[in-house]
Amino acid sequence: MTWSASSMPSAPTGPRGPVIALHGGAGTLTRSAITPEQQARYRRALTDILLAAQALLAQGADALDVVTEAVRLLEECPLFNAGRGAVYTADARHELDACVMRGSDLAAGAVAGVTRLRNPVLAARAVLASGAPVLLIGEGAERFALARGCEAVAPDWFDTPERLAQLRTVQAAQSGATLDHDAQTLLAAQPPAPLDERAKFGTVGAVALDVHGHLAAATSTGGVTNKLPGRVGDSPLVGAGNYANDRTVAVSCTGMGEAFMRGLAAYDVSALVEYAGLTLHEATRRVVMDKLPPLGGRGGLVAVDAQGQIALPFNTEGMYRGWARPGQAPVVAIYADEDDRSQA
């Protein structure tokens, strides 16, 4: 495994103002596994979503609105494992999870195990807006969201032939549940599909600081290929895969969820900033590089602090990632050796 901090900024240099950062999953990413055309598609998709979020920030939109829309757009893009294009469970179905959190008052909403909501992140937002529960699951979550105007789709709306081929390959290899990025090794001997499964990865997420000084985070996922029906990872869990607090940071994680749950990864970043006085760079490095690996925690996260500093660390070979500030060109990256440290 290649561990990389290449996407982490250097020491903070003072307040930076509004910013959006997002990820499309982390894993075993090498240039040899993805054609130039496929790379271009991922970069273009990330750039387009960042431009949309950047425009909202420039218009003075709240951070919660910005991250919700960024993740909704990621859910609509079949390149990523969230919404349409989500991975399959062991029984060839889709079970989707999402969470949103507002840093100003620690309000949060989440759904897990939904099968017919087009945009789980909008369902999570509806849960937050209700001001009552924090997490709803399965059919109850679906009834709740539909009653509040969320769009229903047939479960097969999420299907893609490439994801189904990925499931069948994993099952044939009797390898158990597999992160998107790990499935690429099982598919290495196969010719690339039109949308190459060897280059598709897990959870998506976004974090933002708005012009009002508020933070927010949103995370959405289809889980892991061949997962047990009913399995829930870190993505919909406040403090594990998603967290936002105006006093400290906003964080969205991606990776093997069980380790992130056991380590309370997202909240741990916030705690290290608030109680240990670490910088965002130091706190995210401590969590991703030091604390998660002994738990089997492969993956990464994107984070922004109350001063607008951002960090995008990962301990795998790559992570689909990007960030943008109003008035500046978006920055996107895939591989560990790409230098995106200019965000510091």
ZIMOWO-V239802 format. One record per backbone hydrogen bond with DSSP energy under -1.0 kcal/mol. NH is the residue of the N-H (numbers start at 1). CO is the residue of the C=O. E is the energy in kcal/mol with one decimal. If there is no record, write none. Layout:
# ZIMOWO-V239802
nh,co,e
NH,CO,E
NH,CO,E
This chain:
# ZIMOWO-V239802
nh,co,e
4,314,-1.1
8,5,-2.3
16,307,-3.7
19,209,-1.8
20,324,-2.4
21,207,-2.5
22,322,-2.6
23,205,-2.4
24,320,-2.2
27,318,-2.6
29,27,-1.6
33,30,-1.4
39,35,-2.7
40,36,-2.2
41,37,-1.6
42,38,-2.1
43,39,-2.6
44,40,-2.6
45,41,-2.4
46,42,-2.5
47,43,-2.5
48,44,-2.7
49,45,-2.1
50,46,-2.4
51,47,-2.5
52,48,-1.8
53,49,-2.2
54,50,-3.1
55,51,-2.1
56,52,-1.6
57,53,-2.3
58,54,-2.4
59,55,-1.4
60,57,-1.6
61,56,-2.5
66,62,-2.0
67,63,-2.6
68,64,-2.0
69,65,-2.1
70,66,-2.3
71,67,-2.3
72,68,-2.3
73,69,-2.3
74,70,-1.7
75,71,-2.5
76,72,-1.4
80,77,-1.8
82,80,-1.8
84,75,-1.4
85,158,-1.8
86,83,-1.8
89,93,-2.8
90,227,-2.7
92,89,-1.9
96,114,-2.8
97,221,-2.3
98,111,-2.4
99,219,-2.5
100,109,-2.5
101,217,-2.4
102,107,-3.0
103,215,-2.9
106,102,-1.2
109,100,-2.2
110,134,-2.1
111,98,-2.2
112,136,-1.5
114,96,-2.2
118,151,-2.3
122,119,-1.2
123,119,-1.4
124,120,-2.6
125,121,-2.0
126,122,-1.9
127,123,-2.0
128,124,-2.3
129,125,-2.5
130,126,-1.4
131,128,-1.2
136,110,-2.1
138,112,-2.7
141,137,-1.6
142,138,-2.0
143,139,-2.7
144,140,-2.2
145,141,-2.6
146,142,-2.8
147,143,-2.0
149,146,-1.6
150,145,-2.3
153,116,-2.1
157,154,-2.7
158,155,-1.3
159,156,-1.1
164,160,-1.9
165,161,-2.3
166,162,-1.9
167,163,-2.2
168,164,-2.5
169,165,-2.2
170,166,-2.3
171,167,-2.9
172,168,-2.4
173,169,-1.7
174,171,-1.2
175,170,-1.7
178,225,-2.4
183,179,-1.7
185,182,-1.3
187,183,-1.2
190,187,-1.9
199,196,-1.8
200,197,-1.4
204,220,-2.8
205,23,-1.9
206,218,-2.5
207,21,-2.7
208,216,-2.0
209,19,-2.1
210,214,-2.3
213,210,-1.8
216,208,-1.5
217,101,-2.0
218,206,-2.4
219,99,-2.5
220,204,-2.5
221,97,-2.5
222,81,-1.3
225,178,-1.6
226,88,-2.4
227,224,-1.5
231,228,-2.4
237,234,-2.0
239,242,-3.1
240,237,-1.7
241,234,-1.4
241,237,-1.5
242,237,-1.1
243,251,-2.0
245,249,-2.3
246,103,-2.3
248,245,-2.0
250,304,-2.3
251,243,-3.3
252,302,-2.2
253,241,-2.5
254,300,-2.6
256,298,-1.6
259,256,-1.1
260,256,-1.1
261,257,-2.6
262,258,-2.3
263,259,-2.1
265,260,-1.9
266,240,-1.6
267,239,-2.7
268,264,-2.6
269,265,-1.6
270,266,-1.3
271,267,-2.8
272,268,-2.5
273,269,-1.6
274,270,-2.9
275,271,-3.1
278,272,-2.2
283,279,-2.9
284,280,-2.7
285,281,-1.9
286,282,-2.4
287,283,-2.0
288,284,-2.7
289,285,-2.5
290,286,-1.0
291,286,-2.1
292,287,-2.1
295,292,-1.8
296,293,-2.1
297,292,-2.5
298,296,-1.5
300,254,-2.8
301,313,-2.1
302,252,-2.3
303,311,-2.4
304,250,-1.9
305,309,-2.2
306,248,-1.6
308,305,-1.9
311,303,-2.3
314,4,-1.2
315,299,-2.7
318,27,-1.5
319,334,-2.2
320,25,-2.3
321,333,-2.2
322,22,-1.8
323,331,-2.1
324,20,-2.4
328,325,-2.2
331,323,-2.6
333,321,-2.3
336,317,-1.5
338,335,-1.2
344,341,-1.8
